Structure formats: structure tokens, C-alpha cells
């Protein structure tokens, strides 16, 4: 092999080594109905007769690689003790979920939080007293550092929550579902997440009781995969 051929080979190898990773995108603007919304229910507080309901939309698995998840969360009617968490995660490993939660507590005090797992374990300090308005949510996973980033902004572009490189405890985070979590009263069956053809978004309800319930919508979902 002559020097010219060796040089060409080295250049080709170098280009392959430093070429940007390929990306593919899945977008859901809900101009058509999702194929299926799966439901999981689990009792969280038997004394208060509350249960957690997870609504899941299957997506191509992220396979432990970098990804970016985005969506729009639209509060419609929010009352104390009810709310919604939306994000991305696994339906097989409950601890592997990353979700942004908007809820109201005592005296309708709002709280925005970012957590992991079914129980929404806090990954950073919640932000209280925010305006309840439409939120643009971005969650990223960084495979090389096994960390996540979150950014939440309003429709005017004002940043409400942002944090980079938050370490995760479990390795090889892989997601195969968009997950929307709400509260329901055991036996009531009032909560839901369903397709609204007229508004072309997912319409949802989180229900504590007849007085305390919230309605919301989820729209403009986008997942960017690194391959």
C-alpha cells in the first residue's frame, strides 16, 4: 500500500470518527389521534382513597442514547390538590421516568417540579408561586455523563425552570413511552387522557374529588434521538 492510499484511508477514518451523530425525530402535533393510550393505576394513599394514574403513549425506544423530549403543557382549569406530571420514561422500569410536574397545594399555591420515577423523586428544588400558564417543556438525556437537563419556559420565551447536567442514579436510562401522570379518586374513574379531535391535542383531567380537580392539555410532542 503506497503513502497516498494510507493517507486517504486515514482521512476517511478521521472523518467517520468525528462526524456528527445521526439524528431522527418523532413529532406528534395530534392532527390525528394517537394509535393507543395505555393506562396504569396504582393506589398511593389508601387512607385518602387516592390513586396514581399513568397514561402512556408508546414511542421508539431511546436505547440508552442521547435524546431530547419536548412538549407543550396547557393548564385549562387548575384547583388545589390536583395537577399533572408529563415527561418520558420506561413502562418496564418504573424508576426510569423523567417528568415535569405542575400542581397546586394549599391556598392554590402553585408548584413546578422536576423529578424521576413513578413517585416523582425531586431532582432539583421545586419552584413555588409561578403563574399557571401554558408551558413549553424540554427534557434532555446525556448518555456520556448519565445526566439529564430540564428547561421550562412560557409561550413568551421567559425561562421558569432550567438546570443542566443533573446526575441520575441509575445507569443507561432508556425510554419507550411518553408518560402523563395524574391523580384520581379510587373508584371514581374521573381522570382521563383522551384525544380531542376539535382542538387537535390530548385533553386530560386530574381528579381528587368533586371540588378539587384540574383539566389540562398536552400538545406538540417532539423527541429527537441520537443514533
C-alpha positions as a Markdown table, in Angstrom:
| # | Residue | x | y | z |
|---|---|---|---|---|
| 1 | Unk | 0.0 | 0.0 | 0.0 |
| 2 | Unk | 1.5 | 3.4 | -1.0 |
| 3 | Unk | 1.6 | 6.5 | 1.1 |
| 4 | Unk | -1.2 | 8.1 | -0.9 |
| 5 | Unk | -3.6 | 5.2 | -0.2 |
| 6 | Unk | -2.6 | 5.3 | 3.5 |
| 7 | Unk | -3.3 | 9.0 | 3.7 |
| 8 | Unk | -6.7 | 8.6 | 2.0 |
| 9 | Unk | -7.6 | 5.8 | 4.5 |
| 10 | Unk | -6.6 | 7.9 | 7.5 |
| 11 | Unk | -8.6 | 10.9 | 6.3 |
| 12 | Unk | -11.7 | 8.7 | 5.8 |
| 13 | Unk | -11.3 | 7.1 | 9.2 |
| 14 | Unk | -10.9 | 10.5 | 10.8 |
| 15 | Unk | -14.0 | 11.9 | 9.1 |
| 16 | Unk | -16.0 | 8.9 | 10.3 |
| 17 | Unk | -14.7 | 9.3 | 13.8 |
| 18 | Unk | -15.6 | 13.0 | 14.1 |
| 19 | Unk | -18.7 | 13.0 | 12.0 |
| 20 | Unk | -21.7 | 14.3 | 14.0 |
| 21 | Unk | -24.1 | 11.5 | 15.3 |
| 22 | Unk | -27.1 | 10.9 | 13.1 |
| 23 | Unk | -30.4 | 12.1 | 14.4 |
| 24 | Unk | -34.0 | 11.1 | 13.9 |
| 25 | Unk | -37.1 | 12.9 | 15.0 |
| 26 | Unk | -40.6 | 11.8 | 16.1 |
| 27 | Unk | -43.2 | 14.5 | 16.2 |
| 28 | Unk | -46.8 | 14.4 | 17.4 |
| 29 | Unk | -48.9 | 17.5 | 16.7 |
| 30 | Unk | -52.0 | 15.4 | 17.2 |
| 31 | Unk | -53.6 | 16.4 | 13.9 |
| 32 | Unk | -54.5 | 12.7 | 14.0 |
| 33 | Unk | -55.4 | 10.5 | 17.0 |
| 34 | Unk | -52.6 | 8.5 | 18.6 |
| 35 | Unk | -52.8 | 4.8 | 17.9 |
| 36 | Unk | -53.3 | 3.9 | 21.6 |
| 37 | Unk | -53.1 | 5.3 | 25.1 |
| 38 | Unk | -52.2 | 2.7 | 27.7 |
| 39 | Unk | -53.3 | 3.1 | 31.3 |
| 40 | Unk | -51.7 | 2.1 | 34.6 |
| 41 | Unk | -53.3 | 2.6 | 38.0 |
| 42 | Unk | -51.8 | 2.2 | 41.5 |
| 43 | Unk | -53.1 | 3.2 | 44.9 |
| 44 | Unk | -50.9 | 5.9 | 46.5 |
| 45 | Unk | -52.8 | 6.7 | 49.6 |
| 46 | Unk | -55.4 | 4.1 | 50.8 |
| 47 | Unk | -56.5 | 6.3 | 53.7 |
| 48 | Unk | -57.3 | 9.3 | 51.5 |
| 49 | Unk | -58.6 | 6.9 | 48.7 |
| 50 | Unk | -56.3 | 8.4 | 46.1 |
| 51 | Unk | -54.6 | 6.6 | 43.3 |
| 52 | Unk | -51.9 | 7.4 | 40.7 |
| 53 | Unk | -52.9 | 7.1 | 37.0 |
| 54 | Unk | -50.3 | 6.9 | 34.3 |
| 55 | Unk | -51.2 | 7.4 | 30.7 |
| 56 | Unk | -48.6 | 6.2 | 28.3 |
| 57 | Unk | -48.0 | 6.6 | 24.5 |
| 58 | Unk | -45.5 | 4.2 | 23.1 |
| 59 | Unk | -42.5 | 5.6 | 21.2 |
| 60 | Unk | -39.5 | 4.0 | 19.6 |
| 61 | Unk | -37.1 | 3.2 | 22.4 |
| 62 | Unk | -34.2 | 5.6 | 23.0 |
| 63 | Unk | -31.9 | 2.6 | 23.8 |
| 64 | Unk | -29.7 | 4.4 | 26.3 |
| 65 | Unk | -28.5 | 7.1 | 23.9 |
| 66 | Unk | -28.9 | 10.9 | 24.0 |
| 67 | Unk | -32.4 | 12.2 | 23.4 |
| 68 | Unk | -34.3 | 15.5 | 23.7 |
| 69 | Unk | -38.0 | 15.4 | 24.6 |
| 70 | Unk | -40.3 | 18.5 | 24.2 |
| 71 | Unk | -44.0 | 19.1 | 24.7 |
| 72 | Unk | -46.5 | 21.8 | 25.5 |
| 73 | Unk | -48.5 | 21.6 | 28.7 |
| 74 | Unk | -51.6 | 23.7 | 28.7 |
| 75 | Unk | -53.4 | 24.2 | 32.0 |
| 76 | Unk | -57.1 | 24.8 | 31.5 |
| 77 | Unk | -58.8 | 24.6 | 34.9 |
| 78 | Unk | -56.5 | 24.1 | 37.9 |
| 79 | Unk | -57.6 | 23.7 | 41.5 |
| 80 | Unk | -55.7 | 22.8 | 44.7 |
| 81 | Unk | -54.5 | 19.2 | 45.3 |
| 82 | Unk | -54.7 | 18.1 | 41.7 |
| 83 | Unk | -52.2 | 18.5 | 38.9 |
| 84 | Unk | -50.3 | 16.8 | 36.2 |
| 85 | Unk | -46.8 | 15.5 | 35.5 |
| 86 | Unk | -45.6 | 14.9 | 31.9 |
| 87 | Unk | -42.4 | 13.5 | 30.6 |
| 88 | Unk | -40.7 | 10.5 | 29.1 |
| 89 | Unk | -39.7 | 7.1 | 30.5 |
| 90 | Unk | -39.9 | 3.3 | 30.6 |
| 91 | Unk | -43.1 | 1.3 | 31.2 |
| 92 | Unk | -40.8 | -1.7 | 32.2 |
| 93 | Unk | -38.6 | 0.0 | 34.8 |
| 94 | Unk | -40.8 | 2.3 | 36.9 |
| 95 | Unk | -37.8 | 4.2 | 38.4 |
| 96 | Unk | -36.7 | 5.4 | 34.9 |
| 97 | Unk | -39.0 | 8.3 | 34.3 |
| 98 | Unk | -38.2 | 12.0 | 33.9 |
| 99 | Unk | -41.2 | 14.3 | 34.4 |
| 100 | Unk | -42.1 | 17.9 | 34.9 |
| 101 | Unk | -45.0 | 18.4 | 37.3 |
| 102 | Unk | -47.3 | 21.3 | 37.7 |
| 103 | Unk | -49.7 | 21.2 | 40.7 |
| 104 | Unk | -51.5 | 23.4 | 43.3 |
| 105 | Unk | -51.3 | 23.0 | 47.0 |
| 106 | Unk | -52.8 | 24.7 | 50.0 |
| 107 | Unk | -54.4 | 28.1 | 49.1 |
| 108 | Unk | -53.9 | 27.3 | 45.5 |
| 109 | Unk | -50.2 | 27.9 | 45.7 |
| 110 | Unk | -48.6 | 26.7 | 42.5 |
| 111 | Unk | -45.5 | 24.5 | 42.3 |
| 112 | Unk | -43.4 | 23.4 | 39.4 |
| 113 | Unk | -41.0 | 20.5 | 39.9 |
| 114 | Unk | -38.7 | 18.1 | 38.0 |
| 115 | Unk | -38.5 | 14.5 | 39.3 |
| 116 | Unk | -37.7 | 10.9 | 38.4 |
| 117 | Unk | -39.5 | 7.7 | 38.8 |
| 118 | Unk | -43.2 | 6.9 | 39.4 |
| 119 | Unk | -43.1 | 8.7 | 42.8 |
| 120 | Unk | -41.5 | 11.8 | 41.1 |
| 121 | Unk | -38.5 | 12.0 | 43.4 |
| 122 | Unk | -37.1 | 15.5 | 43.2 |
| 123 | Unk | -34.1 | 16.1 | 41.0 |
| 124 | Unk | -33.9 | 19.8 | 41.9 |
| 125 | Unk | -35.6 | 22.1 | 44.3 |
| 126 | Unk | -39.2 | 22.8 | 43.3 |
| 127 | Unk | -40.2 | 26.4 | 42.2 |
| 128 | Unk | -43.2 | 27.8 | 44.0 |
| 129 | Unk | -45.6 | 30.6 | 43.2 |
| 130 | Unk | -45.3 | 30.5 | 39.4 |
| 131 | Unk | -48.0 | 31.7 | 37.1 |
| 132 | Unk | -50.3 | 28.9 | 36.0 |
| 133 | Unk | -49.9 | 29.3 | 32.2 |
| 134 | Unk | -49.0 | 27.3 | 29.1 |
| 135 | Unk | -45.5 | 25.8 | 29.5 |
| 136 | Unk | -43.0 | 24.6 | 26.9 |
| 137 | Unk | -41.1 | 21.7 | 28.4 |
| 138 | Unk | -37.7 | 20.3 | 27.3 |
| 139 | Unk | -36.0 | 17.3 | 28.9 |
| 140 | Unk | -32.7 | 16.0 | 27.7 |
| 141 | Unk | -30.7 | 12.9 | 28.5 |
| 142 | Unk | -26.9 | 12.9 | 28.2 |
| 143 | Unk | -25.6 | 9.3 | 27.8 |
| 144 | Unk | -21.9 | 10.1 | 28.2 |
| 145 | Unk | -22.4 | 11.6 | 31.7 |
| 146 | Unk | -25.6 | 9.7 | 32.6 |
| 147 | Unk | -27.2 | 13.0 | 33.4 |
| 148 | Unk | -30.3 | 15.0 | 32.5 |
| 149 | Unk | -31.2 | 18.6 | 31.8 |
| 150 | Unk | -34.5 | 20.4 | 32.0 |
| 151 | Unk | -35.9 | 23.7 | 30.7 |
| 152 | Unk | -39.4 | 25.1 | 31.1 |
| 153 | Unk | -40.5 | 28.4 | 29.6 |
| 154 | Unk | -43.7 | 30.2 | 28.9 |
| 155 | Unk | -45.0 | 30.9 | 25.4 |
| 156 | Unk | -43.3 | 34.3 | 25.5 |
| 157 | Unk | -40.0 | 32.6 | 25.9 |
| 158 | Unk | -39.4 | 33.5 | 29.6 |
| 159 | Unk | -37.4 | 30.8 | 31.4 |
| 160 | Unk | -39.2 | 29.5 | 34.5 |
| 161 | Unk | -37.0 | 26.5 | 35.3 |
| 162 | Unk | -33.7 | 25.5 | 33.9 |
| 163 | Unk | -30.9 | 23.2 | 35.1 |
| 164 | Unk | -28.1 | 21.4 | 33.2 |
| 165 | Unk | -26.3 | 18.1 | 33.8 |
| 166 | Unk | -28.4 | 16.8 | 36.7 |
| 167 | Unk | -26.8 | 13.4 | 37.7 |
| 168 | Unk | -29.0 | 10.3 | 37.6 |
| 169 | Unk | -28.6 | 7.3 | 40.0 |
| 170 | Unk | -29.5 | 4.5 | 37.6 |
| 171 | Unk | -27.2 | 3.9 | 34.6 |
| 172 | Unk | -28.3 | 3.5 | 30.9 |
| 173 | Unk | -31.5 | 5.5 | 31.0 |
| 174 | Unk | -33.8 | 4.3 | 28.2 |
| 175 | Unk | -37.3 | 5.4 | 27.4 |
| 176 | Unk | -40.1 | 3.9 | 25.4 |
| 177 | Unk | -43.1 | 5.9 | 26.4 |
| 178 | Unk | -44.4 | 9.4 | 26.8 |
| 179 | Unk | -45.9 | 9.4 | 30.2 |
| 180 | Unk | -48.6 | 11.7 | 31.7 |
| 181 | Unk | -49.4 | 11.2 | 35.4 |
| 182 | Unk | -52.4 | 12.4 | 37.3 |
| 183 | Unk | -54.4 | 11.7 | 40.5 |
| 184 | Unk | -57.8 | 10.1 | 40.7 |
| 185 | Unk | -60.1 | 9.2 | 43.5 |
| 186 | Unk | -60.2 | 5.4 | 44.0 |
| 187 | Unk | -63.4 | 4.0 | 42.4 |
| 188 | Unk | -64.4 | 7.3 | 40.9 |
| 189 | Unk | -62.7 | 6.9 | 37.5 |
| 190 | Unk | -63.0 | 10.6 | 36.8 |
| 191 | Unk | -59.5 | 11.2 | 35.5 |
| 192 | Unk | -58.7 | 10.7 | 31.8 |
| 193 | Unk | -56.4 | 11.5 | 28.9 |
| 194 | Unk | -58.1 | 11.4 | 25.6 |
| 195 | Unk | -57.8 | 12.7 | 22.1 |
| 196 | Unk | -59.7 | 15.9 | 21.3 |
| 197 | Unk | -60.2 | 16.0 | 17.6 |
| 198 | Unk | -61.7 | 19.5 | 17.5 |
| 199 | Unk | -58.7 | 21.1 | 19.4 |
| 200 | Unk | -56.2 | 18.5 | 18.0 |
| 201 | Unk | -54.5 | 17.9 | 21.3 |
| 202 | Unk | -54.6 | 15.4 | 24.2 |
| 203 | Unk | -57.2 | 16.5 | 26.8 |
| 204 | Unk | -56.8 | 15.4 | 30.4 |
| 205 | Unk | -58.2 | 15.6 | 33.8 |
| 206 | Unk | -56.7 | 15.1 | 37.3 |
| 207 | Unk | -59.3 | 14.4 | 39.9 |
| 208 | Unk | -59.1 | 14.5 | 43.7 |
| 209 | Unk | -62.8 | 15.0 | 44.4 |
| 210 | Unk | -65.8 | 16.9 | 43.0 |
| 211 | Unk | -64.3 | 20.2 | 44.3 |
| 212 | Unk | -60.7 | 19.7 | 43.6 |
| 213 | Unk | -59.9 | 18.7 | 40.0 |
| 214 | Unk | -57.8 | 20.0 | 37.2 |
| 215 | Unk | -58.2 | 19.9 | 33.4 |
| 216 | Unk | -55.3 | 20.4 | 31.0 |
| 217 | Unk | -54.0 | 19.6 | 27.5 |
| 218 | Unk | -50.8 | 18.2 | 26.1 |
| 219 | Unk | -49.6 | 19.2 | 22.6 |
| 220 | Unk | -46.7 | 19.5 | 20.2 |
| 221 | Unk | -44.7 | 16.5 | 21.4 |
| 222 | Unk | -41.2 | 16.1 | 19.8 |
| 223 | Unk | -38.5 | 13.6 | 20.5 |
| 224 | Unk | -35.1 | 13.9 | 18.9 |
| 225 | Unk | -33.0 | 10.7 | 19.0 |
| 226 | Unk | -29.2 | 10.4 | 18.6 |
| 227 | Unk | -28.2 | 7.2 | 16.8 |
